[in-house]
């Protein structure tokens, strides 16, 4: 009920108060999901607003830098306290149960990017607290991204939003696609993954499970991003893309240019480049990559598995950059693509290890590399064979081909486009029915 009521209120009120309406709606949205942490969201929003203003007004460079570092430390301290205290306490034998505020990893990074951009004079400090509050709390992307920089939406926040029936329709289409990806594909893939990990894990079952987990996490997160971007268009905003068909990559370097693009660009712009990037020799480049990928890992969670996941990709990226990257480019596409998919799947195994536990992770490793549980059993063969149609559809959907076909053969033909829209509406009602009838509906990235 929240979305249609919000759209009606937002649509009928004058342009001059739309930011205020959007701010109030976003705060209500957050309160409905995590009311006890609403004061924290408001506090960090006000602090970043104040720090941006002070950084811009301060003339002496040393004072500007001090203000910047104070802002960084405060934001990271809040993020670290809520995200890592439980794990750190466990290491000392103390049980802590501190809840993770909804969306804190995303809105902290947005606030930090704003203060840093003001410090670098890439943008002027926002003078309007309501406008800045609307930026930080925008409910379509508040809880799981994409990470939106202030400069991405500054013009739109200044009431320069484009409204048209076609733009609204494109937002609805994108929302429907994202919802279907999440509910009809990601949820189903997650259920198969969970079933394959029960009981004895075979070589066939282990690799099949990794493929289904790869599909689950892609369709879960890219589906959420599509929904967020679609909702943004309904309210006059264009959020940045977050995924660009990552599974067609032919190297790990290319994969990370296509996967979670707003997080990768955030670390590149605000950590890697300020550390010196690749401009100061091989040793410092390796050091900078190490810092970025360790932070990328622990950004996702405090468990050892997440840190190892980040360091795993650090090693692969360093190897591609300095050892065999040029040779990889000269290989046939099928070989380089197989190489990338192999190491991506192993990466997802490390990523999932934090949830699976050590015993199950070791069983899966033993199965996929040594066939410890046998080559296959009835369950793994049955799960693979009965889900071949699903695999074909979901793998096809993870490539640019559906988009190419739509743009080339459907978009310019009114009858075909209308038929697709009617199909989209039908799929929407199917997804709603599925949500109502299913108890399995996790958003993987909500906890990050």
C-alpha positions as CSV (number, residue, x, y, z in Angstrom):
1,X,0.0,0.0,0.0
2,X,2.9,2.3,0.7
3,X,4.0,2.8,-2.9
4,X,0.7,3.7,-4.6
5,X,-0.3,6.1,-1.8
6,X,3.2,7.7,-1.9
7,X,3.0,8.2,-5.7
8,X,-0.4,9.8,-5.4
9,X,0.7,12.2,-2.6
10,X,3.9,13.0,-4.4
11,X,2.2,13.5,-7.8
12,X,-0.6,15.9,-6.7
13,X,1.5,18.2,-4.5
14,X,3.3,21.2,-5.9
15,X,6.9,21.0,-7.2
16,X,8.2,23.3,-4.4
17,X,7.5,20.9,-1.6
18,X,8.3,17.6,-3.4
19,X,11.6,17.3,-1.7
20,X,10.0,17.7,1.7
21,X,7.3,15.1,0.8
22,X,10.0,12.7,-0.4
23,X,12.0,13.1,2.8
24,X,8.9,12.5,5.0
25,X,7.9,9.5,2.9
26,X,11.4,8.1,3.1
27,X,11.5,8.5,6.9
28,X,8.2,6.8,7.2
29,X,9.4,4.0,5.0
30,X,12.5,3.5,7.2
31,X,10.4,3.7,10.3
32,X,8.1,0.9,9.0
33,X,11.1,-1.3,8.5
34,X,13.5,-0.4,11.4
35,X,12.0,2.3,13.6
36,X,14.5,2.0,16.5
37,X,17.3,3.1,14.2
38,X,15.6,6.0,12.6
39,X,17.3,8.5,15.1
40,X,20.7,7.1,14.0
41,X,19.8,7.7,10.3
42,X,18.7,11.3,11.2
43,X,21.8,11.9,13.3
44,X,24.3,10.8,10.6
45,X,22.4,12.8,8.0
46,X,22.6,16.0,10.1
47,X,26.3,15.4,10.9
48,X,27.2,14.9,7.2
49,X,25.2,18.0,6.2
50,X,27.0,20.1,8.9
51,X,30.4,18.7,8.0
52,X,29.9,19.5,4.3
53,X,28.9,23.1,5.1
54,X,31.9,23.5,7.5
55,X,34.4,22.0,5.1
56,X,33.3,24.4,2.4
57,X,33.3,27.5,4.6
58,X,36.7,26.8,6.2
59,X,39.6,28.5,4.4
60,X,42.7,27.0,5.9
61,X,43.6,23.7,4.3
62,X,44.8,22.1,7.5
63,X,41.4,22.8,9.2
64,X,39.5,21.5,6.2
65,X,41.5,18.3,6.3
66,X,40.9,17.9,10.1
67,X,37.1,18.4,9.5
68,X,37.2,15.8,6.7
69,X,38.9,13.3,8.9
70,X,36.6,13.9,11.8
71,X,33.6,13.3,9.5
72,X,35.3,10.1,8.1
73,X,36.1,8.8,11.6
74,X,32.6,9.4,13.0
75,X,30.9,7.7,10.0
76,X,33.2,4.7,10.0
77,X,33.0,4.5,13.8
78,X,29.2,4.1,13.7
79,X,29.4,1.6,10.8
80,X,32.1,-0.4,12.6
81,X,30.3,-0.4,15.9
82,X,27.1,-1.8,14.5
83,X,28.7,-4.1,11.9
84,X,31.7,-5.6,13.7
85,X,31.1,-5.5,17.4
86,X,29.4,-8.9,17.6
87,X,32.3,-10.6,15.8
88,X,35.0,-8.8,17.7
89,X,33.3,-9.7,21.0
90,X,33.1,-13.3,20.0
91,X,36.8,-13.4,19.5
92,X,37.2,-12.5,23.2
93,X,34.6,-15.0,24.4
94,X,31.9,-12.4,25.0
95,X,28.4,-12.7,23.5
96,X,27.1,-9.5,22.0
97,X,23.8,-9.1,20.2
98,X,23.9,-5.7,18.5
99,X,21.4,-5.4,15.6
100,X,22.6,-4.1,12.3
101,X,20.6,-0.9,11.3
102,X,18.9,-1.3,7.9
103,X,20.9,0.1,5.0
104,X,23.7,1.5,7.2
105,X,26.5,0.3,4.8
106,X,24.9,2.2,2.0
107,X,23.8,5.5,3.6
108,X,27.1,5.9,5.4
109,X,29.0,5.5,2.1
110,X,26.7,8.1,0.5
111,X,27.2,10.6,3.3
112,X,31.0,10.1,3.1
113,X,31.1,10.5,-0.6
114,X,29.3,13.8,-0.2
115,X,31.7,15.3,2.4
116,X,34.7,14.1,0.4
117,X,33.4,15.6,-2.8
118,X,32.8,18.9,-1.0
119,X,36.4,18.8,0.4
120,X,37.7,18.1,-3.1
121,X,35.6,20.9,-4.5
122,X,33.8,18.6,-6.9
123,X,30.5,20.0,-5.7
124,X,29.2,22.9,-3.6
125,X,27.9,22.1,-0.1
126,X,24.2,21.7,0.1
127,X,22.5,24.7,1.9
128,X,19.1,23.1,2.2
129,X,18.8,20.5,5.0
130,X,15.5,19.1,3.5
131,X,17.1,18.6,0.1
132,X,20.1,16.9,1.6
133,X,17.9,14.8,3.8
134,X,16.0,13.6,0.8
135,X,19.2,12.7,-0.9
136,X,20.5,10.5,2.0
137,X,17.1,8.8,2.7
138,X,15.7,8.3,-0.8
139,X,13.6,5.2,0.0
140,X,13.8,3.4,-3.4
141,X,17.6,2.8,-2.8
142,X,18.0,3.4,0.9
143,X,18.3,-0.1,2.2
144,X,20.4,-1.9,-0.4
145,X,21.7,0.6,-3.0
146,X,22.8,1.3,-5.6
147,X,25.3,3.7,-3.9
148,X,24.2,7.1,-5.2
149,X,26.7,10.0,-5.0
150,X,25.3,13.5,-4.4
151,X,26.7,14.6,-7.8
152,X,24.6,11.9,-9.5
153,X,21.3,13.4,-8.4
154,X,22.1,17.1,-7.5
155,X,20.3,18.5,-10.5
156,X,17.3,16.4,-9.9
157,X,17.2,17.4,-6.2
158,X,17.2,21.0,-7.4
159,X,13.7,20.3,-8.8
160,X,15.0,19.7,-12.4
161,X,13.3,16.4,-12.6
162,X,11.9,15.1,-15.9
163,X,8.3,13.8,-15.7
164,X,6.6,12.1,-18.7
165,X,4.3,9.2,-19.3
166,X,6.9,7.3,-21.2
167,X,9.5,7.8,-18.4
168,X,7.0,6.7,-15.8
169,X,6.2,3.6,-18.0
170,X,9.9,2.8,-18.3
171,X,10.2,2.9,-14.5
172,X,7.2,0.5,-14.1
173,X,8.7,-1.9,-16.7
174,X,12.1,-1.8,-14.9
175,X,10.4,-2.4,-11.5
176,X,8.4,-5.3,-12.9
177,X,11.6,-6.9,-14.4
178,X,13.5,-6.5,-11.1
179,X,10.7,-8.0,-9.1
180,X,10.4,-11.0,-11.4
181,X,14.2,-11.5,-11.2
182,X,14.1,-11.4,-7.5
183,X,11.0,-13.5,-6.8
184,X,10.8,-15.9,-9.7
185,X,14.5,-16.6,-10.3
186,X,16.6,-15.7,-7.3
187,X,14.3,-17.2,-4.7
188,X,13.9,-20.4,-6.7
189,X,17.7,-20.7,-7.3
190,X,18.2,-20.2,-3.6
191,X,15.8,-23.0,-2.7
192,X,17.6,-25.4,-5.1
193,X,21.0,-24.4,-3.6
194,X,19.8,-25.1,-0.1
195,X,18.4,-28.5,-1.1
196,X,21.7,-29.5,-2.8
197,X,23.7,-28.8,0.3
198,X,21.6,-31.1,2.4
199,X,22.8,-34.6,2.9
200,X,25.8,-36.0,0.9
201,X,27.4,-33.5,-1.5
202,X,28.7,-35.1,-4.7
203,X,30.9,-33.7,-7.4
204,X,27.9,-33.0,-9.7
205,X,25.8,-31.7,-6.8
206,X,28.6,-29.4,-5.6
207,X,29.2,-27.7,-8.9
208,X,25.4,-27.5,-9.6
209,X,24.9,-25.9,-6.2
210,X,27.6,-23.2,-7.0
211,X,25.9,-22.4,-10.3
212,X,22.6,-22.0,-8.5
213,X,24.1,-19.8,-5.8
214,X,25.7,-17.6,-8.5
215,X,22.3,-17.2,-10.2
216,X,20.7,-16.5,-6.9
217,X,23.0,-13.7,-5.8
218,X,23.1,-12.1,-9.3
219,X,19.3,-12.1,-9.7
220,X,18.7,-11.2,-6.1
221,X,20.9,-8.1,-6.1
222,X,20.5,-7.0,-9.7
223,X,16.7,-7.5,-9.3
224,X,16.7,-5.3,-6.3
225,X,18.8,-2.7,-8.2
226,X,16.3,-2.8,-11.1
227,X,13.5,-2.2,-8.7
228,X,15.3,0.7,-7.0
229,X,16.1,2.3,-10.4
230,X,12.6,1.8,-11.6
231,X,11.1,3.4,-8.5
232,X,13.6,6.2,-8.8
233,X,12.2,7.0,-12.3
234,X,8.7,7.1,-10.9
235,X,9.8,9.9,-8.7
236,X,11.9,11.7,-11.3
237,X,15.4,10.3,-10.5
238,X,17.8,8.4,-12.6
239,X,20.0,6.2,-10.4
240,X,23.3,4.8,-11.8
241,X,23.5,1.2,-13.1
242,X,24.9,-1.3,-10.7
243,X,25.2,-4.4,-13.0
244,X,26.3,-4.9,-16.6
245,X,25.9,-8.6,-17.3
246,X,28.9,-9.6,-15.1
247,X,28.8,-13.3,-16.1
248,X,29.8,-12.6,-19.7
249,X,33.2,-11.4,-18.4
250,X,36.4,-12.9,-19.8
251,X,38.6,-11.9,-16.8
252,X,38.2,-11.2,-13.1
253,X,39.2,-7.6,-13.8
254,X,36.3,-7.3,-16.3
255,X,33.9,-9.0,-13.8
256,X,34.5,-6.3,-11.2
257,X,33.9,-3.6,-13.8
258,X,30.5,-5.2,-14.3
259,X,29.5,-6.4,-10.8
260,X,28.2,-4.0,-8.1
261,X,29.6,-1.1,-10.1
262,X,28.7,1.6,-7.7
263,X,30.6,-0.1,-4.8
264,X,33.6,-0.7,-7.1
265,X,33.7,2.9,-8.3
266,X,33.3,4.1,-4.7
267,X,36.4,2.3,-3.5
268,X,38.3,3.3,-6.6
269,X,37.4,7.0,-6.3
270,X,37.6,7.4,-2.5
271,X,40.3,4.8,-1.5
272,X,42.4,3.4,-4.4
273,X,43.1,6.7,-6.2
274,X,43.8,8.8,-3.0
275,X,46.3,6.1,-1.9
276,X,48.1,6.6,-5.2
277,X,46.3,4.2,-7.5
278,X,48.8,2.6,-9.9
279,X,50.9,5.7,-10.4
280,X,53.7,5.1,-7.9
281,X,55.2,1.8,-8.9
282,X,54.3,-1.9,-8.6
283,X,54.9,-2.3,-4.9
284,X,52.5,0.6,-3.9
285,X,50.0,-0.5,-6.5
286,X,49.9,-4.0,-4.9
287,X,49.6,-2.4,-1.5
288,X,46.7,-0.2,-2.7
289,X,44.9,-3.1,-4.2
290,X,45.4,-5.1,-1.0
291,X,43.8,-2.3,1.1
292,X,40.9,-1.9,-1.3
293,X,40.0,-5.6,-1.5
294,X,40.4,-6.2,2.2
295,X,38.0,-3.3,2.8
296,X,35.7,-4.6,0.0
297,X,35.6,-8.0,1.8
298,X,34.9,-6.7,5.3
299,X,32.4,-4.2,4.0
300,X,30.2,-7.2,3.2
301,X,30.5,-8.6,6.7
302,X,32.7,-9.2,9.7
303,X,33.2,-12.9,9.2
304,X,36.5,-14.4,8.2
305,X,34.9,-15.7,5.0
306,X,34.3,-12.2,3.8
307,X,37.8,-11.1,4.4
308,X,39.2,-14.2,2.6
309,X,36.8,-13.5,-0.2
310,X,38.2,-10.0,-0.6
311,X,41.8,-11.2,-0.5
312,X,41.0,-14.0,-2.9
313,X,40.0,-11.4,-5.6
314,X,43.0,-9.3,-4.6
315,X,45.3,-12.2,-5.5
316,X,43.5,-12.8,-8.8
317,X,43.5,-9.2,-9.8
318,X,47.2,-8.7,-9.0
319,X,48.0,-11.9,-11.0
320,X,46.0,-10.5,-14.0
321,X,47.6,-7.1,-13.7
322,X,51.2,-8.2,-13.5
323,X,51.6,-11.8,-14.5
324,X,49.2,-13.2,-17.1
325,X,46.7,-10.5,-18.0
326,X,48.1,-9.8,-21.5
327,X,48.3,-13.5,-22.3
328,X,44.6,-13.9,-21.1
329,X,43.5,-11.2,-23.6
330,X,45.1,-13.2,-26.5
331,X,43.3,-16.5,-25.6
332,X,40.2,-17.6,-27.4
333,X,37.1,-16.2,-25.9
334,X,35.7,-19.5,-24.8
335,X,38.8,-20.3,-22.8
336,X,39.0,-16.8,-21.1
337,X,35.3,-17.0,-20.4
338,X,35.6,-20.4,-18.8
339,X,38.6,-19.2,-16.7
340,X,36.6,-16.2,-15.4
341,X,33.5,-18.3,-14.6
342,X,35.6,-21.0,-12.8
343,X,37.2,-18.5,-10.5
344,X,34.0,-16.5,-10.0
345,X,32.2,-19.7,-8.8
346,X,35.0,-20.5,-6.4
347,X,34.7,-16.9,-5.1
348,X,31.0,-17.5,-4.4
349,X,31.9,-20.6,-2.5
350,X,34.1,-18.5,-0.2
351,X,31.4,-15.8,0.0
352,X,28.8,-18.4,1.0
353,X,31.1,-20.0,3.6
354,X,30.1,-17.5,6.3
355,X,26.5,-18.8,6.2
356,X,27.3,-22.5,5.5
357,X,29.7,-23.0,8.3
358,X,33.1,-24.6,8.3
359,X,32.0,-28.3,8.1
360,X,29.7,-27.8,5.1
361,X,32.2,-25.6,3.3
362,X,34.9,-28.3,3.6
363,X,32.4,-30.9,2.4
364,X,31.6,-28.8,-0.6
365,X,35.3,-28.2,-1.4
366,X,36.1,-31.9,-1.1
367,X,33.2,-32.7,-3.4
368,X,34.0,-30.3,-6.2
369,X,37.8,-30.9,-6.3
370,X,38.2,-34.5,-5.1
371,X,34.8,-36.0,-5.6
372,X,34.8,-36.9,-1.9
373,X,31.0,-37.7,-1.9
374,X,31.1,-39.5,-5.2
375,X,30.6,-38.3,-8.7
376,X,26.8,-38.0,-8.4
377,X,23.8,-39.4,-6.5
378,X,20.1,-39.6,-7.3
379,X,19.3,-36.3,-5.6
380,X,22.0,-34.2,-7.5
381,X,21.1,-35.8,-10.8
382,X,17.4,-35.3,-10.2
383,X,17.9,-31.6,-9.2
384,X,20.0,-30.9,-12.3
385,X,17.8,-32.7,-14.8
386,X,14.5,-31.3,-13.6
387,X,15.9,-27.7,-13.5
388,X,17.5,-27.6,-16.9
389,X,14.7,-25.4,-18.4
390,X,15.1,-23.0,-15.4
391,X,18.9,-23.0,-16.0
392,X,18.5,-22.3,-19.7
393,X,16.1,-19.4,-19.0
394,X,18.1,-17.9,-16.2
395,X,21.5,-18.1,-17.9
396,X,19.9,-16.6,-21.1
397,X,18.6,-13.8,-18.9
398,X,22.0,-13.1,-17.5
399,X,23.3,-12.1,-21.0
400,X,22.6,-9.0,-23.1
401,X,20.5,-11.1,-25.6
402,X,17.0,-10.4,-24.1
403,X,17.8,-6.6,-24.2
404,X,19.2,-6.8,-27.7
405,X,16.1,-8.8,-29.0
406,X,13.7,-6.3,-27.3
407,X,15.4,-3.2,-28.7
408,X,15.9,-4.7,-32.2
409,X,12.6,-6.5,-32.8
410,X,10.0,-5.3,-30.2
411,X,10.6,-1.7,-29.0
412,X,9.8,0.0,-32.2
413,X,6.6,-2.0,-32.9
414,X,3.6,-0.8,-31.0
415,X,1.7,-4.1,-31.0
416,X,4.7,-6.2,-29.9
417,X,5.6,-3.7,-27.2
418,X,2.1,-3.5,-25.9
419,X,2.0,-7.3,-25.8
420,X,5.2,-7.3,-23.8
421,X,3.8,-4.7,-21.4
422,X,0.7,-6.9,-20.9
423,X,2.9,-9.9,-20.3
424,X,4.8,-7.8,-17.7
425,X,1.6,-7.0,-15.9
426,X,0.7,-10.7,-15.8
427,X,4.2,-11.6,-14.5
428,X,3.8,-8.9,-11.8
429,X,0.6,-10.5,-10.5
430,X,2.3,-13.9,-10.6
431,X,5.2,-12.6,-8.5
432,X,2.8,-11.0,-6.0
433,X,1.0,-14.4,-5.7
434,X,4.3,-16.1,-5.3
435,X,5.3,-13.7,-2.5
436,X,2.0,-14.3,-0.7
437,X,2.3,-18.1,-1.0
438,X,6.0,-18.5,-0.2
439,X,7.8,-18.3,3.1
440,X,11.2,-18.2,1.4
441,X,11.9,-14.6,0.4
442,X,15.3,-13.5,1.6
443,X,17.1,-10.4,0.3
444,X,20.7,-11.4,0.4
445,X,22.1,-7.9,0.4
446,X,19.9,-6.5,3.2
447,X,22.4,-7.7,5.8
448,X,25.3,-5.9,4.1
